[in-house]
Structure formats: structure tokens, C-alpha cells
Amino acid sequence: NTSRGPAVDPGALYDALKSNRIFAAGLDVTEPEPLPPDHPLLQLSNCIVIPHLGSASKRTRDQMAFLAAQNLLAGLKGERLPNCVNPEVYG
């Protein structure tokens, strides 16, 4: 997950889901976070909000730790990070 809640306009998403222009949505992050209990998106049957659970499997978390360790070791050596999310910083 390299995005944040503000990348999605919740009002536009609600309208698109309600009118079936978008079939369904699964949100791992929201803006604001957490959504208030009465937020319209939470009332839709075709929208699920699972805060920060999109990567919650042992295999995924193990891989995340491995990638982070690779970056840490490269950074300590003064090398380019092999798993850099924003490589434009090297531009």
C-alpha cells in the first residue's frame, strides 16, 4: 500500500458505488481515518473498510519485513534502496 486516504474522493466514490458505476470497493485507508460510524460509505453493501488489514497475512508481512531489511542494510551502506517507493528521489 503506497497510497493514502486523500487519494480517493469519498463523496465521488459513494456516488459511483451507489449508482453501480463501480461494482464494489475495498478500502484499506480512508480520509478521515477512521471514518465516523455514520459515514455513508459504511452503509453500502458493496463497500468494505478494513483499515490496514490489506496486508495482514503471514506471508505478506514476512515479505514486507524482508524488503524493509534490504532497504535498511542498503541505506546503512550508503547504497541506493532496492525497494524504494519513490525512486524519483534519486533523480
N, C-alpha and C positions, 0 to 999 in steps of 0.2 A: 504494500500500500504506500504509494508515494504521493497521494493526494490528501486534501483536507476538505472539511465540510463546505467551506465557501466556494468550492469548485462547482457546486450544484445549487441552482436556484430552487429552494423548496416549494415555492408557490407554483413555478412553472412545472416542476416535477409532479406536484399534486394534480394540476390540471391535466397533464399528459396521461397520468395513470387513471384518473377518474374518467377520462374520455376514451380510454383504451388506445390512445396513440402510442403509448408504451405499455407493453403487456404486463410487466412486473418490474419491481426494483428491490434490490437488497442493499442496504446501506450499512457500511462499517463505521463511517464517521458522519457527523451531522454538524450543522451550524444553526442554532447554538448546540452545544453538547453538554449535557444530554438534552434531548428535545423535551419540552414540557409535556406532561401526561395528556393534556388536551390538544396536542398538536394534530392538525388534520391528517398528516401522513400516517400517524399511528392508528387512524380509524379505517384505513383502507385494507381490504383483504389481499390485495396484490402488492403490498409493500411490507417488507420486514426490516426491522432495525436491530442489528446485532452488534452493538458497539465493541469494536476492537476484537471481535471473535473470528474475523475472516481468515486469520492465520493460526487459529487455535487447534493445531494438530501436532502431535509429537514430531512427525517427520518434518513439517514446515518449520517448527520452532528450532529443531536441531539444525536445519539448513540455514536458518537466519543467524543462529549463533556462529556457525562455521563462516559465513560470509562476513559477519562483523569481526570475527577474529582475524580473517585475512586482511581486512581493511586496517585493523589495529596494528598488526605486525608490519604492514607496508608503511603505514604512517610513522611508526617508530623508526623505521629505516630511512625515512625521508623519500620514499618512493611514491609513485602515483598509486592511488587507491584502486584496486582491481574491480571493486563493486560500487563505484561512485554513482550516486543517484543523479547528481548534477555535474556531469563531466565538463560542462562549459566553463567551470571554474579554472580549468587547465588551459583555456583558450589563449 
